[in-house]
Amino acid sequence: MKARTVVVLLAFMLCGTVFCAQLSRITHLLQFLSSNVGAEPGSVMKLHSARYGAEILLTLSKHAGYIQKNVLLASDYTYKVATFVSGLQSTAESDGDFGGFQAFPGEKKEFEVFDGEFVSTVITSFLAGRVLEISDSPLGGGQENYLKKVDVGAALKFLSKSKKDDVYSLFPGSDQVSVASVYYGSKAWALFSAHEKAPATATPAKSEAIVPFLKSLFKDGGFRHSTDNDQADLQSTYQAIFLLKSLNLWDSFASNRKDVEEKIHKFVLSHRDASTKAFGEVPGAEPDVANTFWAVAIAKELGLEHVVDTPAVTEFVTSLQSYTDGGFKLNHQTNGGGHHSNTYYALETLEALGRVAVLEEMLAHPDRVVLAPQFIHNAAFVAMAVLVLVGFAGTLYLLPRAEEETDEDADKAESDKKKEKKMAKKKKKEPTMTIIRNRETKECVDKDGVPFPIDSLNKKEWDIVDTKESDTHTIYVLRKKDISLKQKLKDSPLKARRLKKK
C-alpha cells in the first residue's frame, strides 16, 4: 500500500474519531423522521404523527441546505404518509362517518365503537387534508395529486353536517363545540373547498357566528377551551387569535384593541417560567415545548416580542432534543425519546424566533465524555480541527514529490536490470555454425547443404568449439569470434591498399 493511501486512511480514521461522538442536530432530527415515518417510535403509523412529520419536512424545506430530496427522500416520505392517509376516509354512504377520516385503520373496531357513533372529527379532517396538501406540494415532487384520491365532496359534506348553531362542533350531532372544533373545522373547510367546489347541500360555518362564540370564551386575557372550562389556556388562546386573524375578524372581535392586547400580554407573561423563560400550561407549571410554541406564536402575531427572551427560549428548546433518537421531548421531566408533536412544536418555535440555524450545531451525548463542547470550547475545537486538516493537507502535498523521486530511482534500477539481462542474453546467444564433413568424399557443407570449406577456415574469424565423429561424418561446431573494430580495419582491403601504396 502506498504511503499516500495510508495517510488518507489515517485522516479518515482521525476525523471519524473526532466527530463520531457528535452529529449535527439536523442529522439527528432527520434520522428520527426517516426511521419513524408517520409513527411514534415503537408504534404504528397514525394520522396525527403523519401530519406532524409532513409539517416538519415542509418547514425544513424552506431553509437552504437542510433538505436534499435525492438524499433524504422527502418525496418517498410524503408518498408513504399520503398513501396511508388517503385510505383513512370513510367512503360508505351508509356509514355515519361518511366523508370523515379515522386516525388509523380499524379505529372503530379497536375501540368497539357502535354504528352511529363517530371516530371521525373535524380535527382529523383537517389533519388528513393537510398531509395530502403537503404531499401535493413541490416537497412531494409535485407529480402526484393525492387530494384527487379522496372524495373531497364527501369531506365537505361531513364538515357541513358537523355544524351546530352555525359553528363547527367536533363531529355531526355533537354538543362538543370548542375553540378547537371551530378552529380545525374552519381550516378544514378552507383547505378542501380550495381544491373542489362544495356540493350544493354542503355549507360552511358562518363567520358572523364565530365572533360572538369566541367572545363568550374570552376570560382574563385568554380563551377558554369551551363553556365547560373555567380557566383560559395558551393553546385555545393561540387557536382563537389565529382563526380570527385568518378570517379577518380580529378587528370585529377586539373593538378596543389596545385593551384586549394588554390583557393578552399579561395572560401570556403569567405563564413564563422565571428560570428558563419558557412557558408552561398554567402559571407556575413546568415549562414545556408545546405551551412555549403557543406563547411565542401569540407574542409574534400581536407584536408582543418583549414577552419572549429569544436566546433563553432557544436554549430551552434545543435542550429538549433527545440524543437517543433525535426527536424532541415535551419537557425536562420527560423520559425516553422524542415525539412527533413535540418535535413539530420545537421546530415551529425556532422558526418563529428565526433560529432554525441552531440545528447546524452539534448534539452531544449528555452522559458521555466526548470532545467539544463538554471539555473543549467550541471555538478551540474548531481551531483544532482546522489545524489537523491543514496538517494532513500539507502531508498530502509533500507526499507526491517524495514518491516521484522514489519512482525515478526505481525506474532507473529497473532499466539497469533490463540492460544487464539484454547483454547476458546477447552473450549467451553468440553466433555458431554447424559444419558436416563426409569422411570419404571430404565434402563439407552446413546444415542447409551449402558448401563450406573447413580446410580453408579463417581461424582469425572462427573458432572450432566442438567436434564429433560418426562412422561416415565429422561434425564441427564453429563460433564466430568478436572481432574488434581496430582488427577489422587492420584486415580490411582499404588498409591493405594503403600499406601497398606506401
C-alpha positions, -999 to +999 in steps of 0.1 A: +000+000+000+014+034-010+022+060+017-004+084+004-032+058+008-021+051+043-022+088+052-056+093+037-070+063+057-054+077+089-070+111+081-104+095+078-099+075+110-089+106+129-118+126+116-141+098+124-127+096+160-132+134+164-167+136+151-182+102+159-192+113+193-213+141+178-237+146+149-255+178+140-289+184+154-304+184+119-289+150+112-304+135+144-338+151+136-339+137+100-329+103+113-358+105+137-382+112+108-368+086+084-369+058+110-404+067+122-424+076+091-457+087+104-454+068+136-441+073+171-411+051+180-423+016+186-458+023+173-478+021+141-485+049+116-512+072+128-528+104+113-515+129+139-479+117+136-481+117+098-493+153+098-466+165+122-439+147+102-451+162+069-452+197+085-416+193+099-402+184+064-421+213+049-407+238+073-371+224+068-375+226+031-378+264+034-342+266+046-315+261+020-291+232+028-313+215+053-332+191+029-319+175-002-347+155-018-325+129-035-306+122-003-334+124+023-361+110+000-387+136+011-409+125-018-407+089-006-417+101+029-447+121+016-457+093-007-459+069+023-479+092+046-502+103+017-509+068+007-517+059+043-539+089+049-559+085+016-571+051+029-585+065+062-616+082+047-650+065+051-664+062+017-696+042+025-726+064+024-744+042+049-717+050+075-723+079+098-686+088+094-691+091+056-666+117+043-646+118+076-612+104+084-602+079+111-569+083+129-558+048+118-573+018+100-599-001+121-601+026+148-638+018+153-632-019+158-603-013+182-624+009+205-656-011+200-675+019+186-710+011+177-729+020+145-739+057+146-711+066+169-682+086+155-644+084+154-640+109+126-639+145+137-634+179+121-599+178+136-589+146+118-605+160+086-580+190+087-551+168+096-558+144+067-563+172+042-531+189+054-510+158+048-524+154+013-519+191+005-482+190+016-477+158-004-491+175-035-466+204-030-431+206-046-418+188-014-435+156-026-423+160-061-454+178-074-463+149-097-490+132-078-524+146-070-532+129-037-563+151-030-578+136-061-575+101-045-600+110-018-636+122-020-633+159-014-671+164-018-678+138+009-652+155+032-671+188+027-704+171+034-690+157+067-679+192+078-712+207+069-730+180+090-707+188+119-721+223+124-741+233+155-755+268+158-737+278+126-702+270+141-684+237+139-688+211+166-664+181+169-685+157+147-721+155+133-747+158+161-721+166+187-727+191+216-689+195+219-684+229+204-650+243+214-623+266+202-605+236+187-636+224+168-642+258+153-605+263+145-599+230+128-634+229+112-628+263+096-593+254+084-605+220+070-633+237+051-609+263+036-585+236+026-609+212+009-631+239-007-600+255-023-595+222-043-631+214-052-664+232-052-686+222-024-718+202-031-750+223-031-761+206+001-728+214+020-724+248+035-696+263+058-700+277+093-710+314+094-682+338+102-707+361+120-714+333+144-678+327+152-671+362+168-698+360+195-689+324+203-652+333+208-662+364+228-681+342+252-649+322+259-625+352+264-615+355+300-587+371+319-567+378+287-570+343+273-596+320+257-612+290+275-614+257+255-652+256+258-680+268+280-673+238+303-639+251+312-633+277+338-597+287+330-582+300+298-552+282+283-525+291+258-535+265+232-571+278+229-558+314+230-534+307+201-562+289+181-587+317+187-564+345+177-551+328+146-586+319+135-598+354+139-568+368+120-572+343+091-609+352+087-601+389+090-624+391+121-598+404+146-609+440+144-646+429+149-635+409+180-611+434+195-631+466+191-609+481+218-576+466+205-552+482+230-572+470+260-575+434+246-539+431+236-528+444+270-549+417+287-534+390+264-499+403+271-504+399+309-520+365+304-491+351+283-465+366+306-481+349+336-472+315+321-435+323+317-411+304+339-387+327+358-357+304+353-359+291+317-380+319+303-401+292+286-438+288+291-460+262+310-496+251+308-506+272+338-488+299+358-460+282+379-462+249+360-432+231+345-424+247+311-429+226+280-423+229+243-460+229+233-470+258+255-438+276+247-447+274+210-482+288+215-469+316+237-442+326+212-466+324+183-492+347+201-465+372+210-452+373+174-486+376+159-497+405+182-463+423+183-455+414+219-419+404+212-407+418+246-425+389+262-401+364+246-364+361+257-352+347+224-318+333+235-332+317+266-362+301+248-338+289+220-316+272+246-346+257+263-360+242+231-327+228+219-321+212+254-352+190+248-337+172+218-331+136+225-297+121+218-313+087+217-334+092+185-331+129+175-367+138+183-378+164+209-393+157+243-422+177+259-401+190+289-371+182+310-391+157+331-400+135+301-380+103+299-372+084+267-370+096+232-388+122+211-424+126+199-437+139+166-459+166+181-432+179+204-407+178+175-431+199+154-436+224+182-399+227+188-391+234+151-420+258+147-408+277+178-373+280+163-389+291+130-409+318+148-378+330+165-357+329+134-333+305+150-336+274+128-299+277+121-292+264+156-299+229+141-265+232+125-248+228+159-236+195+173-258+174+196-235+159+223-243+128+243-254+140+278-239+111+296-207+105+278-174+124+280-166+134+244-149+162+226-165+197+223-185+211+239-180+190+271-144+199+279-132+218+249-148+251+240-164+251+206-140+277+192-110+257+204-125+226+189-130+242+156-094+256+156-080+222+165-100+205+137-087+231+112-051+226+123-055+188+119-069+192+084-042+217+074-016+192+087-030+164+066-033+187+036+004+196+039+014+160+042-006+150+011+010+179-008+045+168+001+040+131-004+038+131-042+072+148-046+089+122-024+071+095-042+082+109-076+119+107-065+114+072-052+097+063-085+126+077-105+152+057-086+131+026-090+127+032-128+165+037-131+172+005-113+147-014-134+163+000-166+198-011-155+185-046-148+170-048-182+202-037-198+222-064-179+197-091-189+199-079-225+237-081-225+237-115-209+212-127-234+233-114-262+264-131-248+245-163-244+233-162-280+267-157-298+265-169-334+276-205-341+276-227-372+275-265-377+296-280-405+292-316-416+322-332-434+319-365-454+348-387-444+350-404-478+344-376-502+359-349-479+329-327-489+320-300-462+285-284-460+265-266-434+231-277-421+214-262-452+236-281-476+257-250-486+294-259-492+317-246-466+355-254-469+365-263-434+401-269-446+405-232-456+387-220-424+398-184-414+409-190-378+410-153-371+373-152-377+361-186-365+368-210-336+361-247-336+343-251-303+332-288-307+340-318-329+320-351-331+329-382-351+305-407-366+310-437-389+306-416-420+309-379-410+327-354-388+306-327-373+322-294-364+306-266-344+321-232-352+317-200-333+323-166-348+348-145-330+340-110-317+365-090-338+372-055-326+368-025-348+406-020-348+412-055-360+385-051-388+402-020-400+436-037-399+423-066-420+402-046-444+412-042-481+413-004-477+441-009-451+459-033-474+458-008-503+471+020-481+501-002-470+508-012-506+508+025-517+534+033-491 
